């Protein structure tokens, strides 16, 4: 018999496969133009709703942490909400919980994001970003 937690992990893997992304974002503080770019590993899922934050996103937040935010509204469109999980350890934990149920495509996306993050943290900056197999077009940076 499957435990509730295992079912939750399998459920969340399906959500990530269909609607989620594992990515690396670079943030520059405009107040300090000479400072280094700060990179954050993220796991996120978006969903639209006319009735407040969708239960699916709230459930992901309850399972793994993170937060649900309301995106700026676009004219003649439903309101979009997004679950966001920041931080290397948190993202790695969430991915580890659902790993066995993720598709090869999502596993590949997660591996590329994690590997790129680790390269950057070890000091391999410019030569790997944009020229290596971890390109901006893949949504990793």
N, C-alpha and C positions, 0 to 999 in steps of 0.2 A: 504494500500500500504506500502510495506517495504521500509524503508529508506536505503540509500546507506551504512551507517555505520552498520546497522543490517545485511545486506547482507555480508558485509566484515567480521563481526564477525562469522557468520555461515560458510562462506567459510574457514576462518582460522581454525575453529574447525575441519572441515573435513581434512585439511592438518595435523593438530596436531594428529588427530586420526590415520591417515594413515602413517605418516612419522616422527612424533615428539616424544619427550620425555620430561618429567619433572623430573629433577634429582637434587641431592645434591652432590656437589663435595667437597672434602677436599684437601686443599693445605697447604703444609709445605714449609717454606722457608729454603733451605739448608744452607744458611748463618747463620741461627739461629737455630741449632738443638734442643735446649731446649724450643723453643717457641711453643705455642699452635697451633694446626691445625686450619686454618681459613676455615670455611665452606661457600659455596655460593650456593644459590638456582639458578637453571638454567632451561630455556625452550629452546629447540633446535630442529632444523630440518635440515637434510642433503639431498642433491640432487646432482647428477652428471650432467656434461655438458661439451661439447667440445667447446662451444661458450661463455665463460665467465660466470659470476654469473647468475644463473637462475632468471627470472623475478619473479617467485613465492617467492623466498627468499628475493628479494628486496622489494616486496610488503609487506611481513611480517614485514620487518624492517621499512617501512614507516608507517605501522599501529601501531606498538607497540614500536618502538625503537630497541635498540640492534644493532648488526652489522652482516655483512656477511663476512666470512673469507674463504680463499682458503686453503684447507687441503693439506698436502704434497702429491705429485703425486705418484701413484704406477705404476709400469711397466705394459704396455699393458692394462691399465684401463683408463676409462674416468676420467677427473679431477673432484674431489668432492669438493663441496662448502657447507658451513654450516652457517645457521642463528643461532645466539646465543643471548639470552636475559638473563642478569645477574641481580641479586638483588631481594630481597624479595618483596618489594613493586611493582616493575615493573612486576615481574612474577605473583604475585597475581592479579594485575590489568588485565593483559592479560588473565589469566585464568577466571576471573570473567566476562569479556566481552564475552567469548565464552562458558561459562559453560553449558548453557541450551542445546547446540548442541553437547557436548562431549559424547562419549559412556561411559557406566559404567566402562569399563576397564581403560580408560584414566582418568576418574574422580578418580578412586581408586588410580592410580599411582600418580596423583597430590596431593590427600589427604595425602598419605603416605609420600611424599617428604615434604609437608608443615608441617605435624605433627612432623616429625623427626627434621626438621629445628627448630621448636618451642621448642622441648624438649632440643635440644643442646643449644639453646640460653638461656634457663632457667637453664642451668647448669647440666642437666642429661646427662652426657657423656657416658663413658665406658659401663655401665650396659645396656644401651639401644641399643648401636651400636654393631651389630654382634650377639647379643643374644636375642634381642627382635624381634618382627615380622618385623622390618625394617632391613633386612639383606643386606649385600653387593651383594648377588646374584640377588637382585631385582633392582640393579642399582641405589640405593639411596645414597650410600656412596662409 
